[in-house]
């Protein structure tokens, strides 16, 4: 993958590929959306870390701080080869944008399809002092317009991250014996102890590990609501508010916020609780919105049961979700018109 008009250096682009195995499948036999998210983040982390270490100074690791809206365009199947292409498309003084495309290849027929595309933002953290953000080497642009477009994306995501931090809220436990099709009926949580295999060289969790857990929880919520086969359709911006260290217990909670005729929006919240350093207390580490669709046995979309709203807070979240749904729908229609 390359960005039009941008000059790529060996350190600013990367390609990974591997065959999808049975271990990568969800219960319906397709490749788990969380596996794809994890591969996307691995590619972004590698190209970001490699680029940030091309200059003198502290050695550093690129830490994921935000994933822009990720579209799951085509399902990926066991036996297909997944090609992940990552390229750095913008750098500021202390952050960089990586754009990623995922191509799935059927090696029996040679057919290839675009499966996913995403944009990720990283900051370089010093290995000597993890709280120190190092400077990012600049990339070259073919034109001032290319750089200006990148700067606009940078400013936009920075504002959205601040707005998300301002509206963080607790995930309340569901009521006892909730009625079917209510938020409480399908609300689900996973608890995971962060071990060495989940972590980078500096003992903080890989962003891809967290995203896979989030996708799993969102999938459980969607399946409980529909009682059918479900797949990830897209992920709205994932914001990484604080790093998660080895030895933390993470609680990943998912709850329905909005349902249309054919899709479900699920808010996923990740809270971290240090197991040893208890004085630091529990904190919100990550938040995002996942969109799932319901499928029949032939993998064709099904209607989704309506969501029963209980209380003002649920109604407020539903209206906010509806606004996001309509905004995303308008963007997709505008994109189609541009391509015609």
N, C-alpha and C positions, 0 to 999 in steps of 0.2 A: 504494500500500500504506500502511496506517496501523496503528499499534499500538493495541489497544483501551484507551481511557481516557487516552491520552497527547495533550497539546496540542502540535500541530506549529507551528513558526514557519517563515517562508519560508527561513531558512538551514539548517533541520534536516531537510529532505526534498528529494528530487530525482527527476526522471524523464528517462531517456534512451531513444531508440528509433532503430533503423536496420534497413534491409532486409539480409537475409543473401545474400551474393553467392558466386559460384563460388570466389573466393579464400578463403572461409571454410570450405570443405569439407575433410573428410578423404578418404582414398583410396577410400572406399566411397560418397561422395556426400552424407553427412550433415554437418551443421555440427560442426566440430571442438570437442570439449569444452574445449580450451584457449582457444578464442575466447570462449566463454561465460564462463569464469573471468576472462579479461582484461576483459570488459565489466563484470562484477560489481565487480571491483576499481576500475575507472575511476569507476564511479558512487560507490562508497564513498569514494574519494580526493577526489573533487570536493566531495561534501556535507560530509566531514570538514574539509577545508581551508577551505571557505567558512565553516563554523560557527566554527572556531577563530580566524578573522580578524575576527570581529564585535566584538572588544574592543580596547582600546588596548594598545600594547606591541609586541614584536617581531612582524614578519610571519613566518608559518610555513607549512609544508606538513605535511599529515597523512601520516605514514609507517605503512605496514601492518606490524603485528607478529604477527598471528595471524588465521587463518581457521578458524572452527568447522566441524564436519561439514557438508559441502555435498552435497545430494541432487540427482542428475540424474533428474528424475521423468518427463520425456517427451523423446523426440528432437526436435531442431529441424532443419528442412529448408531447403534453398536456396530463396529466394523468399519465405520467411516474414518478417514484421516482428517483431523482438524488442523488447519494452518492458521496460526495467529500472527498477524503482522502489527507491529507497534512502531510509531514514529513520533518524535517530539515535534510539536507544531507551534509551541510558544514558550518563551521563558521570560519571567520577571526576575527581579533581583534575588528573591528567595523562594520561588516556586516555578514549576514547569507543567505544561499540559502535554499529555500523551494521548494520541488518538489511535484506537485499536480496531481492526477488522478481523472477523473470524470467518474463514471459508471452510466448508465441509466438503470433502471429496469422497465420492464412491469409487474405490480403487478397482472395482470389477467392471464398471461401465465408463469410468473417466469423467462422469458428470460432476460438476462443481456448483455450489450454491453459496450465496452470502447468508450466513447464519446469524451473525451478530455484528453490531458496531457500537462503540462506546468512546467516551472521552473521560480521561482521568486526570486528577490534579495531585501532584506530589510536592513535598518539601524535603530538602536534604537535612538529615539530622546527624550531627557529629558523633562518631563512635567514641570519642574521648569524653564528650559531655552531651548526653542525649537531649538535654534541654536547649542546646545551642543549635540554631538554624544557620547553616552555612550559606554562602552565596552560590548562585547557579551560573555556570558559564553561559554566555549568550550564544544563541544560534544565529545563523545568517538568513536573511529573507531576500527573496528575489525583487521585492518591491515594497515601498512604504505602505501600500494598501494591505498587503499580507500581514505586516506587523500590526497595523491599526486594527484589523479584524480580530487578531489574537488578543490585543489589549482590551478590546470591548468584551470578549468572552471572559477574560480574567477579571475585569471589574464587575461584571454581572454575577459570576459565581461567588465572588467575595461578598457582595451584598446579600445574596441568597443564604450564604453560610451564616452570616450574622443574624439574619431574620430567623433562621431555624433555631439558633441557640436561644433566641429571645422567647420562643414559644415552646420550649421543652416542658413536658408534663409527665406525671407519674402514670404508669400503667396500673389501673385498679384491678384487683382480683375479680373474676366473674362471680355473680351471685350463685347461691346454692340452687340446684335443680333448675337451670335456665330453660326457657321455652325454646323449641326448635326455631331456627332461622333468626334468632336474636344475636347480637354481638357477643354476649356472654356464652352462648351455646358453642360457638366455634373458636373462641379465644383460646390460644394455646401457648405453652412455654417449653423451652428446652433449657436444661442446666448443664454447663460444660466446665470442667476444670482445665485451665490452660496449662499444657505441658510443654516440654522442650520441642517436640515435633511440630508444634503450632507456631513456633517463634522464629524470628530473624536472628542474626548474629548478636544483636544487642538485647535479646530476651524480651522483645515485644512481639505481639501477635501479628502475623501476616494479615493484611487486609483481606486477602482471598479466603482465608480460613473463616473469618467473621462473616463474609458475604455468603459463603456456602451454608453456614448455620442459619443465617437469616432466611435464605431461600427455602431451606427445609421447614422452618416454622411456618412461613407464609403458605407453603404447599399443604401443610397439615390443616391450617385454618380453612383454606379454599376447599379441600376435600371434605372436611366436616360439614361445611355449609351446603355443598352440592351433592355429596355422596356419589361422585362420578370421577372419571379420569380428569385430571387437571394439568395444565402446563403454564409455565411462566410466559407471559406475553411481553412484559417490559418492566423495567425498574426505574422509578423516578430517582432524582438525585439522592445518592447515599452520602450522608455527611458523617465524617469521622471527627467527633468532638474532642475526644481525649484518647491517648494510647492505652492499650491493655497490656499489662506486664505478666510474665510467666508467674504462675502461682495464684492468679486471680480466679475466682469463680464467676463465670458470666451467665447471666439469665437473659435469654432471648425470648421476647414476648411478641406475639402477633395478634392483631385484632382487625376485624372488618371495619372499614370506615365508610365505604360507598359501594353500591352495587348498581350496575346498569343492566339492560336486558341480556348482554352477552359477556360482561366482564365484572371482576371483583377487585376493588382496591383494598390492600391490606397494609396497615401501618405496622412496621416492625421496629421494636426498641431493644437496644442492647445495653444492659447495665452490668458493670463490673464491680466485684467486691473482693478486695485483697484478703487472701486467706491468712497471711502472716501479719502484714502491717495493718491491723484492724483499725488503728487510729486514723488512717486515711479515709475510711468510710466508703460506702457504696456511691457510685457516680454513673451518670449517663455517658456512654462511650460512643455509641453509633445510633443513627436513626435513618429510616428510609420508608418509601412507599413502593410496594410491589403490586403489579397488576397480573391477575391470573384469568384464564378462560377455562370453561368446562367443555369437555369433548366426549363424543359417543365412541362406540367400539371401532368405528371407521375413522377416528380422529377428525370428525367434523364438529364444528362448534354447536353447542347446545345453549338453550336459554338458561339463565341463572335464576334461582328462586329469589324473590324480593327479600330485602333485609327488613326485619321488624325493628323499628327504632323505639328505644325506651329512654326518655329523659332529655333534658335540654343539651347536655354535653354531647350525647350521641347525635342529636339533630344538628348541632353546630359542626361536628366533624363530617357528617354526611353532606352538608351543604358545601363545605370546603372541598371535599372530595369530588363533588359534582362539578364544581368550578374548575378543578384540575382536569377532570375528564373532558369537559367541553373545550378547554384551552388546548389540550393535546389533540383532540379531534380536529380542531380548526387548523392546527399546525400541520397535521398529516394531509388534510385536504389542500392546503396551500403548497405543500411540497409536491403533491401529485400534479397540481396545475403547472408548477414550474418545470416539471419533467416532461410535460406533454408538448 
